[in-house]
Amino acid sequence: MINALEQYDPQIYELVRQEGARQSGAIRLIPSENYVSRAVMLASGGCLTNKYAEGYPGRRYYEGQQVTDLIEKMARERAKKLFKADHANVQPYSGSVANLAAYAALINPGDTIMGMSHVDGGHLTHGANVSFSSKFFKSVPYPVNPDTGRIDYDQVEKLAKEHRPKLIISGATAYPREIDFEAFGRIAKEVGAYHISDIAHIAGLVVAGIHQSPVPHADIVSSTTHKTLRGPRGGILLCKAEHAKSVDRAVFPGLQGGPHMHTMTAVAVAMAEADTPEFAAYAKQIIKNAKALAEKLLEYGFNLTSGGTDNHLILIDLRNKNIPGKKLAKALDRARIVTNYNSIPNDPAPPANPSGLRIGTPAMTTRGMKEEQAGQIAGFINTVAENIDNESAIQEVGKEALLLCSHFPVPDHFIIPGKNNTV
Ligand code: DSN
């Protein structure tokens, strides 16, 4: 497909080639990114992009749904089996829309919601003050414990009893520890709230059976389909049978028009891929790599929020190194190590120039890197931090990072024969 693009639009082809080369020639540590399989790539780039399919299988508003109905049913069934859920909606365009649909299915504008505070690791849509979620709803965020960097379930319970929210959201976007979804379910029941769990980051770890599944403990579970799940950029909602109709109505016609059928096709592929022993082994290795990376970073004197990790991500508190997160992220990018600067709990610095750096292991693990390489990468990060104003040292690390990348080639869909794929 990519070679055909060269023929039809050489300018865009060249940019796609450059991005493929960038992804191939860098150690990608953004915890929400990954490399999808060739099958997922082909499905999401195929002819299903041509089809409108408002409605649901058997109840569409456009004709010509002989195949789309089969694809959507298959994607739904695969998602239900994978997550052991009563019902799945595979239409959300992505995680933010999935969350909004989940809220719309259960509560009304003006109701109170309780999600993890954005600076402490919650997602924007969990009630952050810049998001629709605090404009449409009254947001009462729960923080993490400032001493431990972990969720304090007693404090969540206390806040819930005080504010009596209609909805409690579990799940996070920058939280390195396992989440006790059962505890959230119990607290929600105690105060008569619904419980929505957003597992966008850890869905791959959940389906592999490594992290607790929220499916038995939440009214609705929301997720993206990329990140650790390693599918295309999309969203899904899983719920108990009693909420199936409200969830479906909230997605369409509540919030969305026609579903992106090409993405849904690729979601179906990814669900099957995740339902294999190979995927479970991959998910285990993600965590082993994150732990190895965390251990080495601690040895190099980095402070990690909560002291380490149970999942795929690590949040580095850079205050003891006197380097702003943004400055380190940009220097690492020049050294072919791609991360994102991030707020840390109780961050004294603003979100645009915060004190933390967020890194994660899903993409490097897909390339086949293991604990030894995780240790090497920690060394690269340390060298860049120690030489933050020394550009030639940073460029040297870039050469070593490129060499490491060359030993762990990425899946072959963007390796273009005869082209320079690593510069
Ligand atoms: N932007 C995603 C992340 O990087 O975690 C969350 O939506």
Residues whose N, C-alpha, C, O or C-beta is under 5 A from the ligand:
A	BS01	DSN	S32 T173
